[in-house]
């Protein structure tokens, strides 16, 4: 299957392409301020925010690109962006 212009991987292959390595900022989730609304998981364009056993949410930093959409949607501002340490 030939890739179309703009495609980095064939459909269904995203799990093989960990994209978090080129991120400049990463989201830091504060479970103490989590309302457990799940909006961060709903709006994440990469689908990498997952619910924990405690019912709070956290990103899979292997796939998070650091776009900050989760920070903007959080009603309690329990997520902040932090400069990535390399």
Residue, then its C-alpha position, 0 to 999 in steps of 0.5 A: x500500500x502506497x502512502x498518500x501525501x502527508x501520511x507518515x504511516x499506513x492506517x492502523x500503524x500509529x502504535x508503532x510510531x512513538x511520537x513523543x520524543x520530539x515534544x518541547x513541552x509536556x502536560x503534567x496532570x495533578x490528580x488532586x485537582x482532577x474532577x474526573x470529567x474526562x474532557x482531557x481524554x475526549x479532546x486529545x487529538x492523539x487519543x493518548x490520555x487514559x483513565x487510571x484505576x483511581x478514576x483520574x487521567x494521565x497521558x501516555x508520554x510516548x505518544x503525546x505531542x505536547x499540543x496543550x489542548x488538554x490544558x485548555x479544556x480542563x475545568x479546574x486547571x489541573x493540567x499544566x505544560x512543563x518544558x521537556x527535560x532532554 
